[in-house]
Amino acid sequence: MKCLHLGVVDRAGMIFYRRGVKEVNKKTGSEVMYDYESKINGAVFPGLQGGPHENQIAAIAVALKQVCSKLIKMVCELELSN
């Protein structure tokens, strides 16, 4: 048995970015927040949220759940040892 190839995710993707406080403005004392979310959503996902793309979201969720299982870890370790 080979290490599972999660082919269900080949047409979808995940983008990780920072959220929260970036720094504190030294002059005003106010918090400066990261502003990546709106820029990424506008550039990468214009009109692609929800609707017919929910299957891709579900596929990513299933793939992540499979990766968290002990079976995957055992299979991959066996594959690497061979």
N, C-alpha and C positions, 0 to 999 in steps of 0.2 A: 504494500500500500504506500503510495507516494504522499508527500506533504500536500495538503489540499491547496489548490489554486482557487482563489476566490474570484472566479470569473464573473460573478454577478455584479462586481463593482467596476468592471473595466470601462464603463461609460459614465461613471459618476465620480465624484471626488469630494474631498473634505478640505477646507481651508481653515487653518488655525491662526488666530490673531490675538493680540493683547487687548484686554479691556481693563477699565479702572483708571486709577490715578497715574499719570505719567510723571508729574513733578509738581512741586509747589512753587508758584510764582513768588520770587523773592521780594518784589516791590509791593504787591498787593496782598500776599499771603493766601491767595485763592488757589484751589487745586486745578491743575491743567490735566484734562482727561485725554486718553487715546481716542482718536477719531477714525480708526480703521474700518469699523463695521459698515458705516454708511458708504464709504468709498468703495469697499470690496463689493457690497451688495449692488451698488449702482453699475459697477464695471463688469462684474462677472455674471450676475444673475438678473439682468434686466427682463422682468416678466417671466422668469422661470420658476418662481416659487409657488408651490402647491400645484393644483390641477393635474395635468397628465404626468408630471414628474414625481408624484408621490411614490411611484414604484421604485425610483432610484433611491429615495430616502429610506424606504423599507428595506431595500437590498443592502444598503450600508449598515442599517441597524442589525440585520440578520448576520452579516459578515462580522461585525464587531462582537456580537454575542458568541459566535462560533470561535473566534480567536481567543476569547476569554475562557474557553473550556479547557479542562485538564487533558482531554483526549487529543486536542490539537498540539499541545505542548509535548505529549508523549510521542505522537507520530512524528513531529518535526525533529525531536531529539533522536529518534530511531533512524530517521532519514539521514541526519548529519553524521551519525556514528557509522553508517554504511558508506 
